[in-house]
Amino acid sequence: MNATFMNAPIETPSAWADAQRMRVEDALSRWVPREAPAGLGEVMRYAVLDGGKRLRPLLVLAAAEAVGAGQDEAALRAAAAVELIHAYSLVHDDMPCMDDDALRRGKPTVHVQYGEAAAMLGGDAMQALAFEVLVPDAGVAPALQAHLVRLLTRASGSDGMAGGQAIDLASVGVALTEPALRDMHRRKTGALLQASVMMGAACGKTGPASLAALSRYGAALGLAFQIVDDILDVTQASEALGKTAGKDLDQNKPTYVTVLGLQEAARQARALRDEALAALAASGLSDTHLLDWLAHLVVDREY
């Protein structure tokens, strides 16, 4: 475990995470509009509020803490923007034309609750809102606004999340090799998690070597998260996950468990966690205990 974790402040990482989740929830509640027309605001708020692990915002804020910017307006806005992108992606992924699921975050998916058209529009609106949140009239320097937008767009588009989802849909019933599976999940899941780290780091001041180390941390953690997701999909019940368990197996999708087996998948998740921790240790940053804790949380989680 990173030495900085052993020298953590009196506030525990768990208490910090609870406080930051409340901070992000409050910001989202303020920024996701109730007054959007024809019930669209209700759909958006249903999709993004009151649920989820908030891992991506926590990564933003933990990285910002590591570079001395944890309480900055830019970091909070980046955290909220990442969660809006993540929430919109879940709304669209759950629709019948994609993964066709009825349960998300322990409640009916948005298209089940409000209909397919409302779900599509709600997702579209949250995607747009994410970038609106990143470009306020005041409080965030224009150059930083542009950098944050660039990081988030690249992680969300064809080279990132959307591209990975396209590969995922095209891979049903296809026997992927481990490198091909890794590439898919680097895009579908890993890119946004890595971008979360880099957006938080962008809010402070640090050197190229530290940024490169944080990028390696984010890449390793992003892939570890997906491997653990694949493991939990076959080892946990729907009630624990808050979403339908066994979905990938039922849809004949390639996963780390089907390609590597359960034991090897778990071994790779632990190895990626260790890779992420080694990157932190090499970052030269004086306080990475929150990022250290999140790496353990990702691999040790049960939902």
Summary of the structure (lengths in Angstrom):
residues: 303
radius of gyration: 18.4
end to end distance: 22.7
largest distance: 53.0
contacts: 1062
relative contact order: 0.14
helix: 71%
strand: 1%
